[in-house]
Amino acid sequence: MTVGITGLTMVSDEELIEKARLARMSAHAPYSNFQVGAALLTSDGRVFTGCNVENSTYGLSMCAERVAIFKAVSEGMQEIAKVVVVTDSEDIAPPCGCCRQMTWEFGSEATQVIIANLAGQVRRYQIRELLPQAFDSRFLEGVR
């Protein structure tokens, strides 16, 4: 960990990847056997983790990224600075559309999304690259 200019403890990308890897180990994925871990860094320097949780009705399943986001929001998070997703797939797996939209909602155009796999592959994006035409509150202005 390093200390940023504001005095907040900043977590390195490698530390976030490790936290997501460890969160992945708690995944409940008996149907797909596709375990996913996520770690997000908030703009105030806090880290929240999540894992995917499947349900036999599939539609009630929850992605790791959204679990981490919901935990962060419930603890007063203001903004996502980074989100990391780790899978054990041969090629790294990007967030689903729903998770991209949720990251957009609680991040900014510059929110960094880091995707990695257990083999050590890592790719970095900004959320605007993964969701170039996001729907957000500006479309709701004046709507009642």
GIDA-V390985 format. One record per helix or strand of 3 or more residues. SS is the DSSP state (H for helix, E for strand). FROM is the first residue (numbers start at 0). LEN is the number of residues. If there is no record, write none. Layout:
ss: <SS & SS>
from: <FROM & FROM>
len: <LEN & LEN>
This chain:
ss: <H & E & E & H & E & H & E & E & H & H>
from: <12 & 36 & 46 & 63 & 79 & 96 & 111 & 121 & 126 & 136>
len: <12 & 6 & 5 & 11 & 8 & 10 & 6 & 5 & 4 & 4>
